[in-house]
Amino acid sequence: MARLIRRLGLMGLALFWLCPQVWLTPLARADSGRVVILAEEIAAAKVAKIHEILSRVAGVSASSSSVSIHGSYKVKVFLDGASLTDPTSGYNAVTWDHLSPDNVAKIEVILGAGGLIYGQDASAGVILITSKELESFQGGVKAYGGDFGFFRAEADLTVAKGLWGVSFLAGREEMGGFEPNEDKLIYRGSVKIVRRLDEGSVSLSSAMIDDERGLYGYPGFPTPNARKRNRLFSLGQELKWREVTNNFTYQRGRVANRDPSLGLDQYLLVTEANDDLSMGLNPNSWLDLTLGTGFKKSWAESSDFTPQSEYFWHVFSLARMKTPIKGLGFSLGARYNYNSNFKNNFNPEVNLAFDRGDWRLGLKYSRAANTPSFQQRYNRSSSTLPNPNLDLEFADNYTLSIAYRLTDRMSWRLNGFYNRISGRITYDRPANAGVGQYRNLGQATYEGGDLGFDWSLTEKVDLKANVTYARAIDHDLGKTLTGRSRLSGTSELGFRPFPDFSAFLTVEYRTAAWGDRMNTTKIPGYALYGARAEWKIGPASVFFNIENILNRRWLYSDGLNGPPRNFYLGLGYRF
């Protein structure tokens, strides 16, 4: 821990030396690891998908179907209280396609904590997405295409009158693929109905996605005949009335894997029903209480195993207290989880925050449990063997946030983290094999820090950059955990030379990572360059995006091939 503190201090001193007029972001945007992204920032970024804006947050790595914080995929994602996490996934896959950036009002990213209120499988963090209020009659269409047979089209419509509002979203995406047997075809659709109340609102939403694609396998171990189809249907209900909030989510997902060359023809069907109820109390001026409870039931069936079922129940309380010291706040909470098939557990959380003048400080400790999914335990595919003996993993997380504001032109923030994990669930694939298995490791730690930097050079030029330093150690072997880069980050330079035109240059970089538990094979590091631009012409827009400009060969952290240079060009219209 002392070594971590020294390194974080050196990182901060280096930035102060290079940029003496830098100021740290206010605590409202970085309170003990909490980052808030508002609709204005999302619109200014000109991104096509939500995961692209998340990757600009230090410590967060997001793709078209996943998100991780500090290298861990134990992240929960919610849209208006309804889960966007795929229950059939082995790595908490996220269905970002249920929403469009044009319809998002706010994104809250909670780094390194979230298990107290949001439950098991949130030890790395939580992402809360709030959609815009349904108002009047509005909507839009987009269509764009590019190389490798890529084409995507989507449309959304909102109709609101009086106390009622309804919105629709539909889309289709296809691609021939960068590798043999990497084609995909995706259909998606969603609808949401909102009824405003005198002191709150109630909403009902439904969404579906049908994703069929080929699986080309790991380099050196191709699977030219492997196919996968994932169909997911979900229902969500959110009630807000005075200080009471109730969220219900129903999800039913089916994933099928076929590979005639391996004799594989298997499916996994998972159904989940989850209800959470919370209530806020304000007994006096110095104390706020939040009390909550919830229940979840899960069912699974497959061609490979007998039907399985399990249920979970929880109760939690959170007290936020003011102190006699001006600007000093304190919160204390605890959660109890009952698991029908696993060990019950008790998870506390303590948070100390100081907010006075230009200074913002936060220190948090939390403990959380993560549950192995049905897919990790029972599913078989062309690259994964089942492991029904998987057990819970536990994470003790420590987070430090420091903020200080100097001017309005430049900002940076610093978060330090130390995560101690017991029984860590990880995908373990031998270096000389194309098939692996999820396993519980004994002990592991993540330690490091995030540095985020925003600088408005002029009214027309701005720079955003972030860097994460992380050490991930498998204490059973004394080795580095697989797929974990020591240094990673992104940088983005934005230009607005004239009204209604925006262009961005981006860099994403990672240092090398180990590809196996014994640290004998390496996944090379990389630096990828990209660019995107948008030109608005009244209600219409023209946009362009190119990735991996230098056409470099690179690998994802799990060893799969990354895409070569690719681009798309599109048109949009809002009314």
Protein Blocks (a to p, Z undefined) as FASTA:
>chain_A
ZZmmmmmmmmmmmmmmmmmmbccddfklmgghiacddfklmmmnopabfklmmmmpghia
cdfkbcceehiabbcddeehiafbdfkbcnopacfklpcfklpfbdcddehiaklmnogh
ilnoccdddddddehjdddddddddeehiacddddddddehjbccdddddddddebjbeh
iaccddddddddddddfkbcddddddddddddddebjehiacfkbccdddddddddddde
hjbccdddddddddddddfknopacddddddddddddddddfbfkbccdddddddddddd
dfkbccddddddddddddddddfbghiacdddddddddfkbccdddddddddddehjbcc
ddddddddddddfklmmpccfkbccdfkbccdddddddddddddfblmbccddddddddd
ehiacddddfkbcbdcddddfbdcdddddddddddfblmbccdddddddddddfknopac
ehiafbdcdddddddfbghiacdddddddddddfbfnopaccdddddddddddddehjbc
cddddehklopacddfkopacddddddddddddZZ
